[in-house]
Amino acid sequence: MSAMRTVLFSTGLVAVLGLGYGMWSIITPGEERRRELIKNLPESNPGRMDEMRKRNVLLMQKLKEAAETDDNIARGLGRSR
């Protein structure tokens, strides 16, 4: 009885793993879709990369200014007391 239980458990485990692998292979994009996704990434567009670099520079400047000031900017800049 114990051997039969082991065989059934092993068969069930292999079936579940096979089902998981099958679903994973269906969900993952094919080679053509993968190339299309890579082509549309922001890193592949030079104009967009320059825009992101400029935005990052401005953000880092603001963070540096915030770190150097003693004001609590978390309270909000537009609120008056």
C-alpha positions in Angstrom: 0.0 0.0 0.0 2.9 2.3 0.8 4.5 1.7 -2.5 1.3 2.5 -4.4 0.9 5.7 -2.4 4.5 6.7 -3.3 3.9 6.0 -7.0 0.6 8.0 -7.0 2.2 10.9 -5.2 5.2 10.9 -7.6 2.9 10.7 -10.6 0.8 13.6 -9.3 3.9 15.7 -8.6 5.2 15.1 -12.1 1.8 16.0 -13.6 1.6 19.3 -11.6 5.2 20.2 -12.6 4.4 19.4 -16.2 1.2 21.5 -16.1 3.2 24.4 -14.6 5.9 24.2 -17.2 3.2 24.0 -20.0 1.4 27.1 -18.6 4.7 28.9 -18.3 5.7 28.2 -21.9 2.3 29.4 -23.1 2.5 32.6 -21.2 6.1 33.6 -22.1 6.3 35.7 -25.3 7.8 34.2 -28.5 11.0 35.4 -30.0 9.3 37.9 -32.4 7.2 39.4 -29.6 10.4 39.6 -27.4 12.2 41.5 -30.1 9.3 43.9 -30.4 9.2 44.5 -26.7 13.0 45.2 -26.6 12.7 47.6 -29.6 10.0 49.6 -27.7 12.0 49.9 -24.5 12.9 53.5 -23.5 16.6 52.6 -23.5 16.4 52.0 -27.3 15.1 55.5 -28.1 17.9 58.1 -28.0 15.5 61.0 -27.7 13.6 59.5 -24.8 16.9 58.6 -23.1 18.1 62.2 -23.3 14.8 63.3 -21.8 15.1 60.8 -19.0 18.7 61.9 -18.2 17.6 65.6 -18.1 14.7 64.7 -15.8 17.0 62.7 -13.5 19.5 65.5 -13.3 16.7 67.9 -12.3 15.4 65.5 -9.7 18.9 65.0 -8.3 19.3 68.8 -8.0 16.0 69.1 -6.1 17.0 66.2 -3.8 20.4 67.8 -3.2 18.7 71.2 -2.4 16.2 69.5 -0.1 19.1 67.7 1.7 21.0 70.9 2.2 18.1 73.0 3.6 16.8 72.9 7.2 13.2 73.5 6.1 10.7 70.6 6.3 9.6 70.2 2.8 7.3 67.3 3.7 4.8 69.8 5.2 4.1 71.2 1.8 5.3 74.2 -0.1 1.9 75.7 -0.8 0.5 75.8 2.7 0.7 78.9 4.8 0.6 79.0 8.5 
